[in-house]
Amino acid sequence: MTEAWFSKPVRIAIGVFGDERNVSSARQALQVLDTRWPDAGAPKYREARHSCQRAVNGDDDAEHARDHFVAAARQARVLVE
């Protein structure tokens, strides 16, 4: 398994207090998706989780995973733009 680094971090605000953090890799994205995601189960969440897992396993490109993670973050309204 690999870290699958993104070319540019994705800034999200998540949690009760809207803590902002940079997500820099598919592995970090998976951790957030699995533990702190407010909209788990939504279609974009499922796509992002699947794509990030594939990137960590070396079966998909990290940028493809990043695109899915950004879409999920936008849908969950946690993306900081």
C-alpha positions as CSV (number, residue, x, y, z in Angstrom):
1,M,0.0,0.0,0.0
2,T,1.1,3.5,-0.8
3,E,0.4,7.0,0.5
4,A,-0.8,8.2,-3.0
5,W,0.1,11.9,-2.6
6,F,-2.1,14.5,-4.1
7,S,-0.4,17.2,-6.3
8,K,-2.2,19.9,-4.2
9,P,-3.8,19.4,-0.7
10,V,-7.5,19.6,-0.3
11,R,-8.6,22.0,2.5
12,I,-11.7,20.8,4.4
13,A,-13.5,22.1,7.5
14,I,-14.9,19.2,9.5
15,G,-16.2,18.3,12.9
16,V,-18.3,20.1,15.5
17,F,-16.2,23.2,15.5
18,G,-15.4,23.2,11.7
19,D,-11.7,22.4,12.3
20,E,-9.9,23.1,9.1
21,R,-7.2,20.7,7.8
22,N,-5.3,19.9,4.7
23,V,-5.7,16.4,3.2
24,S,-2.6,15.7,1.2
25,S,-3.0,12.0,0.1
26,A,-5.5,9.3,-0.6
27,R,-4.5,7.6,2.6
28,Q,-5.3,10.7,4.6
29,A,-8.5,11.1,2.7
30,L,-9.5,7.5,3.6
31,Q,-8.9,8.2,7.2
32,V,-11.1,11.2,7.2
33,L,-13.8,9.5,5.1
34,D,-13.8,6.5,7.5
35,T,-13.7,8.4,10.8
36,R,-15.1,11.9,10.6
37,W,-17.2,12.3,7.4
38,P,-20.5,14.0,8.0
39,D,-22.2,12.6,4.9
40,A,-21.1,8.9,5.0
41,G,-23.2,6.9,2.6
42,A,-23.8,9.6,0.0
43,P,-23.1,8.7,-3.6
44,K,-20.0,11.0,-3.9
45,Y,-18.7,9.7,-0.5
46,R,-18.9,6.1,-1.9
47,E,-17.1,7.1,-5.1
48,A,-14.4,8.9,-3.2
49,R,-13.8,6.1,-0.7
50,H,-13.6,3.5,-3.5
51,S,-11.3,5.7,-5.6
52,C,-9.0,6.6,-2.6
53,Q,-8.8,2.9,-1.7
54,R,-7.8,2.0,-5.2
55,A,-5.1,4.7,-5.2
56,V,-3.7,3.5,-1.9
57,N,-3.6,0.0,-3.3
58,G,-1.8,1.2,-6.4
59,D,-4.7,0.4,-8.8
60,D,-5.7,4.0,-9.5
61,D,-4.1,7.5,-9.9
62,A,-3.8,9.7,-6.9
63,E,-5.2,12.7,-8.9
64,H,-8.3,10.7,-9.9
65,A,-8.8,10.0,-6.2
66,R,-8.3,13.7,-5.4
67,D,-11.0,14.6,-7.9
68,H,-13.4,12.2,-6.3
69,F,-12.5,13.4,-2.8
70,V,-13.1,17.1,-3.8
71,A,-16.5,16.2,-5.2
72,A,-17.5,14.4,-2.0
73,A,-16.2,17.3,0.1
74,R,-18.2,19.7,-2.0
75,Q,-21.4,17.5,-1.7
76,A,-20.9,17.3,2.1
77,R,-20.3,21.0,2.3
78,V,-17.0,20.7,4.0
79,L,-14.7,21.9,1.1
80,V,-12.9,25.1,1.9
81,E,-12.6,27.0,-1.4
